[in-house]
Amino acid sequence: MYGMLHCFAGYAAARAGDRHRANDLLAEAEATTSRLTSDLQRHHALAANLVSYKGRDELAAALSR
């Protein structure tokens, strides 16, 4: 849940045009993913969501220019 909240917040920051904050939030989500190596199901789910949100953030940042 912690990692997903960072994904959501990162997307919101990107939509608001704050690319630096979006990158910071996604970096924290990625760090959370690396800490979940003992629970493979959660690790894979968060990793997949992180990839999805990184793509969304790049799109949102491009649209806000």
mmJSON file of the N, C-alpha and C atoms, coordinates in Angstrom:
{"data_MODEL":{"atom_site":{
"group_PDB":["ATOM","ATOM","ATOM","ATOM","ATOM","ATOM","ATOM","ATOM","ATOM","ATOM","ATOM","ATOM","ATOM","ATOM","ATOM","ATOM","ATOM","ATOM","ATOM","ATOM","ATOM","ATOM","ATOM","ATOM","ATOM","ATOM","ATOM","ATOM","ATOM","ATOM","ATOM","ATOM","ATOM","ATOM","ATOM","ATOM","ATOM","ATOM","ATOM","ATOM","ATOM","ATOM","ATOM","ATOM","ATOM","ATOM","ATOM","ATOM","ATOM","ATOM","ATOM","ATOM","ATOM","ATOM","ATOM","ATOM","ATOM","ATOM","ATOM","ATOM","ATOM","ATOM","ATOM","ATOM","ATOM","ATOM","ATOM","ATOM","ATOM","ATOM","ATOM","ATOM","ATOM","ATOM","ATOM","ATOM","ATOM","ATOM","ATOM","ATOM","ATOM","ATOM","ATOM","ATOM","ATOM","ATOM","ATOM","ATOM","ATOM","ATOM","ATOM","ATOM","ATOM","ATOM","ATOM","ATOM","ATOM","ATOM","ATOM","ATOM","ATOM","ATOM","ATOM","ATOM","ATOM","ATOM","ATOM","ATOM","ATOM","ATOM","ATOM","ATOM","ATOM","ATOM","ATOM","ATOM","ATOM","ATOM","ATOM","ATOM","ATOM","ATOM","ATOM","ATOM","ATOM","ATOM","ATOM","ATOM","ATOM","ATOM","ATOM","ATOM","ATOM","ATOM","ATOM","ATOM","ATOM","ATOM","ATOM","ATOM","ATOM","ATOM","ATOM","ATOM","ATOM","ATOM","ATOM","ATOM","ATOM","ATOM","ATOM","ATOM","ATOM","ATOM","ATOM","ATOM","ATOM","ATOM","ATOM","ATOM","ATOM","ATOM","ATOM","ATOM","ATOM","ATOM","ATOM","ATOM","ATOM","ATOM","ATOM","ATOM","ATOM","ATOM","ATOM","ATOM","ATOM","ATOM","ATOM","ATOM","ATOM","ATOM","ATOM","ATOM","ATOM","ATOM","ATOM","ATOM","ATOM","ATOM","ATOM","ATOM","ATOM","ATOM","ATOM"],
"id":[1,2,3,4,5,6,7,8,9,10,11,12,13,14,15,16,17,18,19,20,21,22,23,24,25,26,27,28,29,30,31,32,33,34,35,36,37,38,39,40,41,42,43,44,45,46,47,48,49,50,51,52,53,54,55,56,57,58,59,60,61,62,63,64,65,66,67,68,69,70,71,72,73,74,75,76,77,78,79,80,81,82,83,84,85,86,87,88,89,90,91,92,93,94,95,96,97,98,99,100,101,102,103,104,105,106,107,108,109,110,111,112,113,114,115,116,117,118,119,120,121,122,123,124,125,126,127,128,129,130,131,132,133,134,135,136,137,138,139,140,141,142,143,144,145,146,147,148,149,150,151,152,153,154,155,156,157,158,159,160,161,162,163,164,165,166,167,168,169,170,171,172,173,174,175,176,177,178,179,180,181,182,183,184,185,186,187,188,189,190,191,192,193,194,195],
"type_symbol":["N","C","C","N","C","C","N","C","C","N","C","C","N","C","C","N","C","C","N","C","C","N","C","C","N","C","C","N","C","C","N","C","C","N","C","C","N","C","C","N","C","C","N","C","C","N","C","C","N","C","C","N","C","C","N","C","C","N","C","C","N","C","C","N","C","C","N","C","C","N","C","C","N","C","C","N","C","C","N","C","C","N","C","C","N","C","C","N","C","C","N","C","C","N","C","C","N","C","C","N","C","C","N","C","C","N","C","C","N","C","C","N","C","C","N","C","C","N","C","C","N","C","C","N","C","C","N","C","C","N","C","C","N","C","C","N","C","C","N","C","C","N","C","C","N","C","C","N","C","C","N","C","C","N","C","C","N","C","C","N","C","C","N","C","C","N","C","C","N","C","C","N","C","C","N","C","C","N","C","C","N","C","C","N","C","C","N","C","C","N","C","C","N","C","C"],
"label_atom_id":["N","CA","C","N","CA","C","N","CA","C","N","CA","C","N","CA","C","N","CA","C","N","CA","C","N","CA","C","N","CA","C","N","CA","C","N","CA","C","N","CA","C","N","CA","C","N","CA","C","N","CA","C","N","CA","C","N","CA","C","N","CA","C","N","CA","C","N","CA","C","N","CA","C","N","CA","C","N","CA","C","N","CA","C","N","CA","C","N","CA","C","N","CA","C","N","CA","C","N","CA","C","N","CA","C","N","CA","C","N","CA","C","N","CA","C","N","CA","C","N","CA","C","N","CA","C","N","CA","C","N","CA","C","N","CA","C","N","CA","C","N","CA","C","N","CA","C","N","CA","C","N","CA","C","N","CA","C","N","CA","C","N","CA","C","N","CA","C","N","CA","C","N","CA","C","N","CA","C","N","CA","C","N","CA","C","N","CA","C","N","CA","C","N","CA","C","N","CA","C","N","CA","C","N","CA","C","N","CA","C","N","CA","C","N","CA","C","N","CA","C","N","CA","C","N","CA","C"],
"label_alt_id":[null,null,null,null,null,null,null,null,null,null,null,null,null,null,null,null,null,null,null,null,null,null,null,null,null,null,null,null,null,null,null,null,null,null,null,null,null,null,null,null,null,null,null,null,null,null,null,null,null,null,null,null,null,null,null,null,null,null,null,null,null,null,null,null,null,null,null,null,null,null,null,null,null,null,null,null,null,null,null,null,null,null,null,null,null,null,null,null,null,null,null,null,null,null,null,null,null,null,null,null,null,null,null,null,null,null,null,null,null,null,null,null,null,null,null,null,null,null,null,null,null,null,null,null,null,null,null,null,null,null,null,null,null,null,null,null,null,null,null,null,null,null,null,null,null,null,null,null,null,null,null,null,null,null,null,null,null,null,null,null,null,null,null,null,null,null,null,null,null,null,null,null,null,null,null,null,null,null,null,null,null,null,null,null,null,null,null,null,null,null,null,null,null,null,null],
"label_comp_id":["MET","MET","MET","TYR","TYR","TYR","GLY","GLY","GLY","MET","MET","MET","LEU","LEU","LEU","HIS","HIS","HIS","CYS","CYS","CYS","PHE","PHE","PHE","ALA","ALA","ALA","GLY","GLY","GLY","TYR","TYR","TYR","ALA","ALA","ALA","ALA","ALA","ALA","ALA","ALA","ALA","ARG","ARG","ARG","ALA","ALA","ALA","GLY","GLY","GLY","ASP","ASP","ASP","ARG","ARG","ARG","HIS","HIS","HIS","ARG","ARG","ARG","ALA","ALA","ALA","ASN","ASN","ASN","ASP","ASP","ASP","LEU","LEU","LEU","LEU","LEU","LEU","ALA","ALA","ALA","GLU","GLU","GLU","ALA","ALA","ALA","GLU","GLU","GLU","ALA","ALA","ALA","THR","THR","THR","THR","THR","THR","SER","SER","SER","ARG","ARG","ARG","LEU","LEU","LEU","THR","THR","THR","SER","SER","SER","ASP","ASP","ASP","LEU","LEU","LEU","GLN","GLN","GLN","ARG","ARG","ARG","HIS","HIS","HIS","HIS","HIS","HIS","ALA","ALA","ALA","LEU","LEU","LEU","ALA","ALA","ALA","ALA","ALA","ALA","ASN","ASN","ASN","LEU","LEU","LEU","VAL","VAL","VAL","SER","SER","SER","TYR","TYR","TYR","LYS","LYS","LYS","GLY","GLY","GLY","ARG","ARG","ARG","ASP","ASP","ASP","GLU","GLU","GLU","LEU","LEU","LEU","ALA","ALA","ALA","ALA","ALA","ALA","ALA","ALA","ALA","LEU","LEU","LEU","SER","SER","SER","ARG","ARG","ARG"],
"label_asym_id":["A","A","A","A","A","A","A","A","A","A","A","A","A","A","A","A","A","A","A","A","A","A","A","A","A","A","A","A","A","A","A","A","A","A","A","A","A","A","A","A","A","A","A","A","A","A","A","A","A","A","A","A","A","A","A","A","A","A","A","A","A","A","A","A","A","A","A","A","A","A","A","A","A","A","A","A","A","A","A","A","A","A","A","A","A","A","A","A","A","A","A","A","A","A","A","A","A","A","A","A","A","A","A","A","A","A","A","A","A","A","A","A","A","A","A","A","A","A","A","A","A","A","A","A","A","A","A","A","A","A","A","A","A","A","A","A","A","A","A","A","A","A","A","A","A","A","A","A","A","A","A","A","A","A","A","A","A","A","A","A","A","A","A","A","A","A","A","A","A","A","A","A","A","A","A","A","A","A","A","A","A","A","A","A","A","A","A","A","A","A","A","A","A","A","A"],
"label_entity_id":["1","1","1","1","1","1","1","1","1","1","1","1","1","1","1","1","1","1","1","1","1","1","1","1","1","1","1","1","1","1","1","1","1","1","1","1","1","1","1","1","1","1","1","1","1","1","1","1","1","1","1","1","1","1","1","1","1","1","1","1","1","1","1","1","1","1","1","1","1","1","1","1","1","1","1","1","1","1","1","1","1","1","1","1","1","1","1","1","1","1","1","1","1","1","1","1","1","1","1","1","1","1","1","1","1","1","1","1","1","1","1","1","1","1","1","1","1","1","1","1","1","1","1","1","1","1","1","1","1","1","1","1","1","1","1","1","1","1","1","1","1","1","1","1","1","1","1","1","1","1","1","1","1","1","1","1","1","1","1","1","1","1","1","1","1","1","1","1","1","1","1","1","1","1","1","1","1","1","1","1","1","1","1","1","1","1","1","1","1","1","1","1","1","1","1"],
"label_seq_id":[1,1,1,2,2,2,3,3,3,4,4,4,5,5,5,6,6,6,7,7,7,8,8,8,9,9,9,10,10,10,11,11,11,12,12,12,13,13,13,14,14,14,15,15,15,16,16,16,17,17,17,18,18,18,19,19,19,20,20,20,21,21,21,22,22,22,23,23,23,24,24,24,25,25,25,26,26,26,27,27,27,28,28,28,29,29,29,30,30,30,31,31,31,32,32,32,33,33,33,34,34,34,35,35,35,36,36,36,37,37,37,38,38,38,39,39,39,40,40,40,41,41,41,42,42,42,43,43,43,44,44,44,45,45,45,46,46,46,47,47,47,48,48,48,49,49,49,50,50,50,51,51,51,52,52,52,53,53,53,54,54,54,55,55,55,56,56,56,57,57,57,58,58,58,59,59,59,60,60,60,61,61,61,62,62,62,63,63,63,64,64,64,65,65,65],
"pdbx_PDB_ins_code":[null,null,null,null,null,null,null,null,null,null,null,null,null,null,null,null,null,null,null,null,null,null,null,null,null,null,null,null,null,null,null,null,null,null,null,null,null,null,null,null,null,null,null,null,null,null,null,null,null,null,null,null,null,null,null,null,null,null,null,null,null,null,null,null,null,null,null,null,null,null,null,null,null,null,null,null,null,null,null,null,null,null,null,null,null,null,null,null,null,null,null,null,null,null,null,null,null,null,null,null,null,null,null,null,null,null,null,null,null,null,null,null,null,null,null,null,null,null,null,null,null,null,null,null,null,null,null,null,null,null,null,null,null,null,null,null,null,null,null,null,null,null,null,null,null,null,null,null,null,null,null,null,null,null,null,null,null,null,null,null,null,null,null,null,null,null,null,null,null,null,null,null,null,null,null,null,null,null,null,null,null,null,null,null,null,null,null,null,null,null,null,null,null,null,null],
"Cartn_x":[0.821,0.0,0.869,1.936,2.83,3.394,3.848,4.404,3.368,2.16,1.095,0.717,0.727,0.435,1.462,2.714,3.745,3.525,3.053,2.728,1.608,0.543,-0.587,-0.13,0.643,1.108,2.055,2.88,3.785,3.019,1.97,1.136,0.465,-0.04,-0.681,0.323,1.537,2.573,2.911,2.996,3.291,2.163,0.938,-0.213,-0.195,0.317,0.394,1.624,2.451,3.623,4.875,4.834,5.985,6.774,7.548,8.285,9.302,9.98,10.976,10.33,9.209,8.492,7.979,7.48,6.993,8.12,9.297,10.436,10.843,10.816,11.144,10.162,8.882,7.861,7.975,8.246,8.403,9.685,10.712,11.937,11.665,10.837,10.48,9.639,8.75,7.962,8.887,9.892,10.842,11.667,12.058,12.79,11.924,10.64,9.712,9.626,9.602,9.552,10.751,11.917,13.126,13.127,12.402,12.325,11.351,10.533,9.529,10.012,11.288,11.808,11.399,11.07,10.653,9.214,8.403,7.014,6.91,7.186,7.282,5.997,4.857,3.588,3.425,3.66,3.552,4.65,5.847,6.958,6.611,6.126,5.794,4.63,3.627,2.471,2.891,3.684,4.113,5.064,5.939,6.861,6.088,5.055,4.235,3.523,2.979,2.313,3.297,4.489,5.501,5.858,6.016,6.311,5.167,3.941,2.769,2.741,2.983,2.926,4.068,5.236,6.342,5.956,5.306,4.847,3.787,2.874,1.827,2.422,3.41,4.035,4.745,5.414,6.095,5.073,3.956,2.908,2.311,2.017,1.431,2.393,3.683,4.665,4.731,4.662,4.696,3.46,2.32,1.077,1.023,1.73,1.672,2.622,3.428,4.383,3.703],
"Cartn_y":[-1.191,0.0,1.261,1.251,2.402,2.764,1.757,1.996,2.522,1.992,2.45,3.903,4.294,5.69,6.615,6.183,6.988,7.03,5.926,5.928,6.92,6.87,7.789,9.242,9.512,10.878,11.337,10.432,10.778,11.156,10.422,10.732,12.099,12.358,13.65,14.79,14.588,15.619,15.868,14.81,14.968,15.708,15.388,16.076,17.563,17.877,19.274,19.98,19.247,19.85,19.833,19.142,19.083,17.796,17.812,16.614,16.163,17.125,16.77,15.986,16.487,15.811,14.448,14.38,13.108,12.078,12.492,11.572,11.124,12.049,11.685,10.654,10.868,9.944,8.572,8.544,7.256,6.552,7.32,6.714,6.04,6.662,6.045,4.795,4.826,3.626,2.511,2.867,1.87,1.286,2.125,1.644,0.689,1.014,0.13,-1.223,-1.195,-2.438,-3.314,-2.703,-3.495,-4.081,-3.463,-4.011,-5.18,-5.412,-6.473,-7.775,-7.995,-9.18,-10.476,-10.433,-11.659,-12.055,-11.114,-11.387,-11.179,-12.214,-12.095,-11.623,-12.043,-11.625,-10.109,-9.557,-8.102,-7.37,-7.946,-7.346,-7.211,-8.278,-8.246,-7.304,-7.287,-6.407,-4.937,-4.581,-3.19,-2.82,-3.73,-3.454,-3.185,-3.96,-3.76,-2.411,-2.066,-0.769,0.381,0.207,1.247,1.532,0.49,0.66,1.418,1.054,1.72,3.203,3.51,4.899,5.727,5.133,5.892,6.335,5.466,5.834,6.919,6.827,7.837,9.182,9.17,10.42,11.101,10.33,10.912,11.532,10.854,11.39,12.661,12.631,13.805,14.989,14.731,15.814,16.408,15.555,16.034,16.865,16.456,17.182,18.526,18.646,19.886,20.953,20.622,21.602,22.593],
"Cartn_z":[0.0,0.0,0.0,0.78,0.879,-0.504,-1.22,-2.551,-3.527,-3.461,-4.362,-4.073,-2.811,-2.485,-3.129,-3.146,-3.8,-5.312,-5.887,-7.319,-7.61,-6.813,-7.008,-6.868,-5.809,-5.563,-6.67,-7.162,-8.255,-9.514,-9.788,-10.959,-10.785,-9.583,-9.322,-9.464,-8.978,-9.099,-10.564,-11.337,-12.761,-13.468,-13.118,-13.733,-13.39,-12.196,-11.766,-12.344,-13.087,-13.71,-12.857,-11.715,-10.811,-11.071,-12.121,-12.546,-11.492,-10.849,-9.836,-8.684,-8.197,-7.101,-7.559,-8.783,-9.325,-9.344,-9.801,-9.834,-8.44,-7.471,-6.087,-5.538,-5.791,-5.285,-5.943,-7.232,-7.912,-7.476,-7.141,-6.622,-5.273,-4.45,-3.162,-3.386,-4.354,-4.68,-5.155,-5.936,-6.426,-5.279,-4.329,-3.157,-2.34,-2.236,-1.522,-2.23,-3.556,-4.328,-4.016,-3.926,-3.666,-2.263,-1.328,0.032,0.137,-0.879,-0.835,-1.467,-1.507,-2.19,-1.504,-0.227,0.458,0.123,-0.313,-0.7,-2.214,-2.97,-4.425,-5.088,-4.568,-5.181,-5.084,-3.909,-3.749,-4.515,-4.524,-5.257,-6.739,-7.343,-8.767,-9.062,-8.188,-8.4,-8.339,-7.337,-7.22,-8.35,-8.726,-9.828,-11.125,-11.378,-12.576,-12.523,-11.375,-11.227,-11.372,-10.849,-10.945,-12.4,-13.188,-14.616,-15.283,-14.942,-15.508,-15.126,-13.863,-13.408,-13.962,-14.147,-14.747,-16.153,-16.894,-18.228,-18.183,-17.229,-17.087,-16.713,-15.815,-15.386,-16.541,-17.375,-18.529,-19.485,-19.669,-20.534,-19.932,-18.636,-17.975,-18.03,-17.836,-17.894,-19.293,-20.29,-21.675,-21.997,-21.476,-21.754,-21.039,-19.911,-19.14,-19.674,-20.654,-21.22,-22.117],
"occupancy":[1.0,1.0,1.0,1.0,1.0,1.0,1.0,1.0,1.0,1.0,1.0,1.0,1.0,1.0,1.0,1.0,1.0,1.0,1.0,1.0,1.0,1.0,1.0,1.0,1.0,1.0,1.0,1.0,1.0,1.0,1.0,1.0,1.0,1.0,1.0,1.0,1.0,1.0,1.0,1.0,1.0,1.0,1.0,1.0,1.0,1.0,1.0,1.0,1.0,1.0,1.0,1.0,1.0,1.0,1.0,1.0,1.0,1.0,1.0,1.0,1.0,1.0,1.0,1.0,1.0,1.0,1.0,1.0,1.0,1.0,1.0,1.0,1.0,1.0,1.0,1.0,1.0,1.0,1.0,1.0,1.0,1.0,1.0,1.0,1.0,1.0,1.0,1.0,1.0,1.0,1.0,1.0,1.0,1.0,1.0,1.0,1.0,1.0,1.0,1.0,1.0,1.0,1.0,1.0,1.0,1.0,1.0,1.0,1.0,1.0,1.0,1.0,1.0,1.0,1.0,1.0,1.0,1.0,1.0,1.0,1.0,1.0,1.0,1.0,1.0,1.0,1.0,1.0,1.0,1.0,1.0,1.0,1.0,1.0,1.0,1.0,1.0,1.0,1.0,1.0,1.0,1.0,1.0,1.0,1.0,1.0,1.0,1.0,1.0,1.0,1.0,1.0,1.0,1.0,1.0,1.0,1.0,1.0,1.0,1.0,1.0,1.0,1.0,1.0,1.0,1.0,1.0,1.0,1.0,1.0,1.0,1.0,1.0,1.0,1.0,1.0,1.0,1.0,1.0,1.0,1.0,1.0,1.0,1.0,1.0,1.0,1.0,1.0,1.0,1.0,1.0,1.0,1.0,1.0,1.0],
"B_iso_or_equiv":[0.0,0.0,0.0,0.0,0.0,0.0,0.0,0.0,0.0,0.0,0.0,0.0,0.0,0.0,0.0,0.0,0.0,0.0,0.0,0.0,0.0,0.0,0.0,0.0,0.0,0.0,0.0,0.0,0.0,0.0,0.0,0.0,0.0,0.0,0.0,0.0,0.0,0.0,0.0,0.0,0.0,0.0,0.0,0.0,0.0,0.0,0.0,0.0,0.0,0.0,0.0,0.0,0.0,0.0,0.0,0.0,0.0,0.0,0.0,0.0,0.0,0.0,0.0,0.0,0.0,0.0,0.0,0.0,0.0,0.0,0.0,0.0,0.0,0.0,0.0,0.0,0.0,0.0,0.0,0.0,0.0,0.0,0.0,0.0,0.0,0.0,0.0,0.0,0.0,0.0,0.0,0.0,0.0,0.0,0.0,0.0,0.0,0.0,0.0,0.0,0.0,0.0,0.0,0.0,0.0,0.0,0.0,0.0,0.0,0.0,0.0,0.0,0.0,0.0,0.0,0.0,0.0,0.0,0.0,0.0,0.0,0.0,0.0,0.0,0.0,0.0,0.0,0.0,0.0,0.0,0.0,0.0,0.0,0.0,0.0,0.0,0.0,0.0,0.0,0.0,0.0,0.0,0.0,0.0,0.0,0.0,0.0,0.0,0.0,0.0,0.0,0.0,0.0,0.0,0.0,0.0,0.0,0.0,0.0,0.0,0.0,0.0,0.0,0.0,0.0,0.0,0.0,0.0,0.0,0.0,0.0,0.0,0.0,0.0,0.0,0.0,0.0,0.0,0.0,0.0,0.0,0.0,0.0,0.0,0.0,0.0,0.0,0.0,0.0,0.0,0.0,0.0,0.0,0.0,0.0],
"pdbx_formal_charge":[null,null,null,null,null,null,null,null,null,null,null,null,null,null,null,null,null,null,null,null,null,null,null,null,null,null,null,null,null,null,null,null,null,null,null,null,null,null,null,null,null,null,null,null,null,null,null,null,null,null,null,null,null,null,null,null,null,null,null,null,null,null,null,null,null,null,null,null,null,null,null,null,null,null,null,null,null,null,null,null,null,null,null,null,null,null,null,null,null,null,null,null,null,null,null,null,null,null,null,null,null,null,null,null,null,null,null,null,null,null,null,null,null,null,null,null,null,null,null,null,null,null,null,null,null,null,null,null,null,null,null,null,null,null,null,null,null,null,null,null,null,null,null,null,null,null,null,null,null,null,null,null,null,null,null,null,null,null,null,null,null,null,null,null,null,null,null,null,null,null,null,null,null,null,null,null,null,null,null,null,null,null,null,null,null,null,null,null,null,null,null,null,null,null,null],
"auth_seq_id":[1,1,1,2,2,2,3,3,3,4,4,4,5,5,5,6,6,6,7,7,7,8,8,8,9,9,9,10,10,10,11,11,11,12,12,12,13,13,13,14,14,14,15,15,15,16,16,16,17,17,17,18,18,18,19,19,19,20,20,20,21,21,21,22,22,22,23,23,23,24,24,24,25,25,25,26,26,26,27,27,27,28,28,28,29,29,29,30,30,30,31,31,31,32,32,32,33,33,33,34,34,34,35,35,35,36,36,36,37,37,37,38,38,38,39,39,39,40,40,40,41,41,41,42,42,42,43,43,43,44,44,44,45,45,45,46,46,46,47,47,47,48,48,48,49,49,49,50,50,50,51,51,51,52,52,52,53,53,53,54,54,54,55,55,55,56,56,56,57,57,57,58,58,58,59,59,59,60,60,60,61,61,61,62,62,62,63,63,63,64,64,64,65,65,65],
"auth_comp_id":["MET","MET","MET","TYR","TYR","TYR","GLY","GLY","GLY","MET","MET","MET","LEU","LEU","LEU","HIS","HIS","HIS","CYS","CYS","CYS","PHE","PHE","PHE","ALA","ALA","ALA","GLY","GLY","GLY","TYR","TYR","TYR","ALA","ALA","ALA","ALA","ALA","ALA","ALA","ALA","ALA","ARG","ARG","ARG","ALA","ALA","ALA","GLY","GLY","GLY","ASP","ASP","ASP","ARG","ARG","ARG","HIS","HIS","HIS","ARG","ARG","ARG","ALA","ALA","ALA","ASN","ASN","ASN","ASP","ASP","ASP","LEU","LEU","LEU","LEU","LEU","LEU","ALA","ALA","ALA","GLU","GLU","GLU","ALA","ALA","ALA","GLU","GLU","GLU","ALA","ALA","ALA","THR","THR","THR","THR","THR","THR","SER","SER","SER","ARG","ARG","ARG","LEU","LEU","LEU","THR","THR","THR","SER","SER","SER","ASP","ASP","ASP","LEU","LEU","LEU","GLN","GLN","GLN","ARG","ARG","ARG","HIS","HIS","HIS","HIS","HIS","HIS","ALA","ALA","ALA","LEU","LEU","LEU","ALA","ALA","ALA","ALA","ALA","ALA","ASN","ASN","ASN","LEU","LEU","LEU","VAL","VAL","VAL","SER","SER","SER","TYR","TYR","TYR","LYS","LYS","LYS","GLY","GLY","GLY","ARG","ARG","ARG","ASP","ASP","ASP","GLU","GLU","GLU","LEU","LEU","LEU","ALA","ALA","ALA","ALA","ALA","ALA","ALA","ALA","ALA","LEU","LEU","LEU","SER","SER","SER","ARG","ARG","ARG"],
"auth_asym_id":["A","A","A","A","A","A","A","A","A","A","A","A","A","A","A","A","A","A","A","A","A","A","A","A","A","A","A","A","A","A","A","A","A","A","A","A","A","A","A","A","A","A","A","A","A","A","A","A","A","A","A","A","A","A","A","A","A","A","A","A","A","A","A","A","A","A","A","A","A","A","A","A","A","A","A","A","A","A","A","A","A","A","A","A","A","A","A","A","A","A","A","A","A","A","A","A","A","A","A","A","A","A","A","A","A","A","A","A","A","A","A","A","A","A","A","A","A","A","A","A","A","A","A","A","A","A","A","A","A","A","A","A","A","A","A","A","A","A","A","A","A","A","A","A","A","A","A","A","A","A","A","A","A","A","A","A","A","A","A","A","A","A","A","A","A","A","A","A","A","A","A","A","A","A","A","A","A","A","A","A","A","A","A","A","A","A","A","A","A","A","A","A","A","A","A"],
"auth_atom_id":["N","CA","C","N","CA","C","N","CA","C","N","CA","C","N","CA","C","N","CA","C","N","CA","C","N","CA","C","N","CA","C","N","CA","C","N","CA","C","N","CA","C","N","CA","C","N","CA","C","N","CA","C","N","CA","C","N","CA","C","N","CA","C","N","CA","C","N","CA","C","N","CA","C","N","CA","C","N","CA","C","N","CA","C","N","CA","C","N","CA","C","N","CA","C","N","CA","C","N","CA","C","N","CA","C","N","CA","C","N","CA","C","N","CA","C","N","CA","C","N","CA","C","N","CA","C","N","CA","C","N","CA","C","N","CA","C","N","CA","C","N","CA","C","N","CA","C","N","CA","C","N","CA","C","N","CA","C","N","CA","C","N","CA","C","N","CA","C","N","CA","C","N","CA","C","N","CA","C","N","CA","C","N","CA","C","N","CA","C","N","CA","C","N","CA","C","N","CA","C","N","CA","C","N","CA","C","N","CA","C","N","CA","C","N","CA","C","N","CA","C","N","CA","C","N","CA","C"],
"pdbx_PDB_model_num":[1,1,1,1,1,1,1,1,1,1,1,1,1,1,1,1,1,1,1,1,1,1,1,1,1,1,1,1,1,1,1,1,1,1,1,1,1,1,1,1,1,1,1,1,1,1,1,1,1,1,1,1,1,1,1,1,1,1,1,1,1,1,1,1,1,1,1,1,1,1,1,1,1,1,1,1,1,1,1,1,1,1,1,1,1,1,1,1,1,1,1,1,1,1,1,1,1,1,1,1,1,1,1,1,1,1,1,1,1,1,1,1,1,1,1,1,1,1,1,1,1,1,1,1,1,1,1,1,1,1,1,1,1,1,1,1,1,1,1,1,1,1,1,1,1,1,1,1,1,1,1,1,1,1,1,1,1,1,1,1,1,1,1,1,1,1,1,1,1,1,1,1,1,1,1,1,1,1,1,1,1,1,1,1,1,1,1,1,1,1,1,1,1,1,1]
}}}
